[in-house]
Amino acid sequence: MKNIFLQDDILLVESRIRDFEDKTGCELLIVVADECDPYPAAAWRFGALSTFLITFIFSYFFEFHSSWMWPLGIFSTLFFMTWVGKHPFAKRLSLSDWEINRECREKAIELFYTLGHSKVSHEMTAMIMISRLERNIQVLVDEELRKEITQQELDELVIVMREHFKAGHMALGLCASIEKLESKIVLDFGGKLNTKFSSELPNKIHFIS
């Protein structure tokens, strides 16, 4: 999974995490996940739809002289295309936007509490989660930050990252969004939230397979 980042990119982002925490007094959790759910139904969905399409096209141009060849051909195609549907590129094609948003949101909340909220003694934590399969980005903040930061402002961070990601600049996208969040916190809260802040989370990118 780390192949989407160069080693220098990882060091750059992790350095930016430390700077963010020093200036804001907040924890920052960066997570990059392969996928948010195995989506077991996606392979069958891809297999069924592609089998129907292939069978329809095949029947238009060809004709079996033996009736038993039709069910055999359909079953064989369904089996093969379901296997193909297990691969990321095919699985992604069979997912709907609402399904992706639901699963990614649930996974983000789970990781936010298991990797962040449950391991700190305060309520000043932010998280950016990137899911590779779904190409989805989730940004969450804790209760204290929610007092000043709206969902619309969190969505703006996602827009900033997407613009950089489309150009192939993963690290720059993360750094730009971190900088924007940092400026927002410092401006709205009038400086560092916790002057006695001591980092309780590792200042690293969490790669989740």
BATORZA-281404 format. One record per residue (C-alpha): x, y, z. Coordinates in nm, 3 decimals. Layout:
SITE      xx      yy      zz
SITE       X       Y       Z
...
END
This chain:
SITE      xx      yy      zz
SITE   0.000   0.000   0.000
SITE   0.288   0.237   0.072
SITE   0.370   0.241  -0.299
SITE   0.136   0.538  -0.342
SITE   0.387   0.740  -0.139
SITE   0.759   0.786  -0.184
SITE   0.960   0.757   0.136
SITE   1.029   1.133   0.121
SITE   0.654   1.193   0.089
SITE   0.587   0.992   0.405
SITE   0.853   1.187   0.594
SITE   0.709   1.515   0.466
SITE   0.355   1.433   0.580
SITE   0.470   1.301   0.918
SITE   0.676   1.615   0.971
SITE   0.367   1.823   0.887
SITE   0.165   1.623   1.144
SITE   0.417   1.717   1.415
SITE   0.406   2.084   1.316
SITE   0.024   2.079   1.319
SITE   0.013   1.932   1.667
SITE   0.277   2.174   1.802
SITE   0.089   2.478   1.671
SITE  -0.269   2.373   1.753
SITE  -0.241   2.152   2.062
SITE  -0.456   1.891   1.885
SITE  -0.391   1.533   1.780
SITE  -0.396   1.455   1.410
SITE  -0.457   1.105   1.278
SITE  -0.380   1.023   0.914
SITE  -0.510   0.688   0.786
SITE  -0.471   0.531   0.440
SITE  -0.685   0.218   0.396
SITE  -0.690  -0.032   0.110
SITE  -1.069  -0.054   0.131
SITE  -1.342   0.017   0.384
SITE  -1.533  -0.308   0.334
SITE  -1.478  -0.638   0.147
SITE  -1.811  -0.584  -0.034
SITE  -1.892  -0.954  -0.078
SITE  -2.200  -0.880  -0.288
SITE  -2.005  -0.663  -0.532
SITE  -1.840  -0.960  -0.705
SITE  -2.175  -1.135  -0.757
SITE  -2.330  -0.812  -0.878
SITE  -2.052  -0.763  -1.131
SITE  -2.072  -1.128  -1.235
SITE  -2.448  -1.122  -1.289
SITE  -2.457  -0.795  -1.482
SITE  -2.159  -0.875  -1.703
SITE  -2.290  -1.229  -1.771
SITE  -2.624  -1.086  -1.882
SITE  -2.451  -0.839  -2.113
SITE  -2.213  -1.098  -2.260
SITE  -2.494  -1.349  -2.311
SITE  -2.711  -1.088  -2.481
SITE  -2.432  -0.987  -2.722
SITE  -2.333  -1.349  -2.789
SITE  -2.690  -1.454  -2.864
SITE  -2.723  -1.174  -3.118
SITE  -2.432  -1.298  -3.329
SITE  -2.422  -1.673  -3.262
SITE  -2.663  -1.961  -3.226
SITE  -2.605  -2.284  -3.036
SITE  -2.725  -2.598  -3.216
SITE  -2.744  -2.790  -2.887
SITE  -2.979  -2.651  -2.620
SITE  -2.764  -2.781  -2.333
SITE  -2.481  -2.548  -2.437
SITE  -2.677  -2.236  -2.332
SITE  -2.699  -2.312  -1.956
SITE  -2.344  -2.445  -1.962
SITE  -2.220  -2.128  -2.130
SITE  -2.413  -1.901  -1.896
SITE  -2.293  -2.084  -1.585
SITE  -1.931  -2.081  -1.703
SITE  -1.947  -1.711  -1.785
SITE  -2.110  -1.631  -1.450
SITE  -1.842  -1.824  -1.262
SITE  -1.559  -1.654  -1.450
SITE  -1.700  -1.301  -1.431
SITE  -1.773  -1.338  -1.059
SITE  -1.408  -1.428  -1.012
SITE  -1.310  -1.120  -1.214
SITE  -1.545  -0.916  -0.995
SITE  -1.330  -0.985  -0.691
SITE  -1.049  -0.774  -0.834
SITE  -1.040  -0.408  -0.724
SITE  -1.094  -0.251  -1.065
SITE  -1.408  -0.462  -1.130
SITE  -1.535  -0.434  -0.774
SITE  -1.519  -0.056  -0.794
SITE  -1.740  -0.058  -1.105
SITE  -2.019  -0.243  -0.925
SITE  -2.039  -0.011  -0.624
SITE  -2.291   0.270  -0.594
SITE  -2.208   0.614  -0.451
SITE  -2.444   0.576  -0.153
SITE  -2.290   0.238  -0.069
SITE  -1.939   0.382  -0.084
SITE  -2.027   0.684   0.130
SITE  -2.202   0.469   0.391
SITE  -1.923   0.214   0.427
SITE  -1.645   0.474   0.424
SITE  -1.821   0.684   0.686
SITE  -1.871   0.383   0.912
SITE  -1.508   0.276   0.871
SITE  -1.385   0.629   0.938
SITE  -1.584   0.651   1.261
SITE  -1.456   0.310   1.370
SITE  -1.091   0.401   1.307
SITE  -1.135   0.745   1.459
SITE  -1.233   0.590   1.791
SITE  -1.009   0.282   1.788
SITE  -0.691   0.458   1.672
SITE  -0.759   0.805   1.809
SITE  -1.035   0.889   2.059
SITE  -0.989   0.579   2.277
SITE  -0.614   0.642   2.310
SITE  -0.613   1.006   2.418
SITE  -0.717   1.182   2.737
SITE  -0.882   1.483   2.572
SITE  -1.136   1.572   2.301
SITE  -0.913   1.756   2.058
SITE  -0.848   1.510   1.778
SITE  -0.885   1.530   1.400
SITE  -0.858   1.253   1.144
SITE  -0.813   1.233   0.768
SITE  -0.888   0.893   0.615
SITE  -0.821   0.802   0.253
SITE  -0.965   0.480   0.112
SITE  -0.792   0.365  -0.206
SITE  -1.051   0.126  -0.351
SITE  -1.341   0.366  -0.313
SITE  -1.129   0.676  -0.384
SITE  -1.302   0.832  -0.088
SITE  -1.180   1.085   0.168
SITE  -1.330   1.131   0.514
SITE  -1.241   1.408   0.762
SITE  -1.358   1.381   1.123
SITE  -1.301   1.603   1.426
SITE  -1.365   1.558   1.796
SITE  -1.623   1.734   2.015
SITE  -1.407   2.032   2.109
SITE  -1.320   2.112   1.748
SITE  -1.683   2.067   1.642
SITE  -1.769   2.381   1.838
SITE  -1.608   2.600   1.570
SITE  -1.557   2.380   1.262
SITE  -1.858   2.306   1.043
SITE  -1.912   2.011   0.810
SITE  -1.892   2.247   0.513
SITE  -1.542   2.350   0.619
SITE  -1.440   1.985   0.653
SITE  -1.575   1.923   0.303
SITE  -1.353   2.205   0.176
SITE  -1.051   2.013   0.301
SITE  -1.162   1.716   0.092
SITE  -1.187   1.939  -0.217
SITE  -0.831   2.064  -0.159
SITE  -0.700   1.708  -0.136
SITE  -0.888   1.588  -0.443
SITE  -0.740   1.864  -0.658
SITE  -0.387   1.760  -0.565
SITE  -0.461   1.387  -0.583
SITE  -0.590   1.420  -0.940
SITE  -0.251   1.566  -1.033
SITE  -0.076   1.274  -0.860
SITE   0.047   1.476  -0.563
SITE  -0.069   1.272  -0.264
SITE   0.170   1.420  -0.008
SITE   0.112   1.779  -0.120
SITE  -0.262   1.725  -0.101
SITE  -0.241   1.603   0.257
SITE  -0.004   1.883   0.357
SITE  -0.227   2.148   0.200
SITE  -0.536   2.024   0.381
SITE  -0.347   1.995   0.711
SITE  -0.226   2.354   0.671
SITE  -0.579   2.474   0.598
SITE  -0.717   2.292   0.904
SITE  -0.436   2.429   1.118
SITE  -0.509   2.788   1.010
SITE  -0.878   2.736   1.082
SITE  -0.815   2.607   1.434
SITE  -0.563   2.877   1.526
SITE  -0.789   3.153   1.390
SITE  -1.118   3.036   1.539
SITE  -0.983   2.932   1.877
SITE  -0.742   3.223   1.908
SITE  -0.427   3.016   1.918
SITE  -0.319   2.684   2.060
SITE  -0.604   2.498   2.227
SITE  -0.394   2.323   2.488
SITE  -0.078   2.499   2.605
SITE   0.023   2.191   2.808
SITE  -0.024   1.964   2.506
SITE   0.175   1.642   2.491
SITE   0.131   1.424   2.184
SITE  -0.038   1.096   2.280
SITE  -0.066   0.946   1.930
SITE   0.219   0.837   1.699
SITE   0.302   1.108   1.445
SITE   0.285   0.876   1.148
SITE   0.062   0.768   0.861
SITE  -0.141   0.460   0.952
SITE  -0.161   0.217   0.660
SITE  -0.457  -0.023   0.697
SITE  -0.475  -0.331   0.474
END
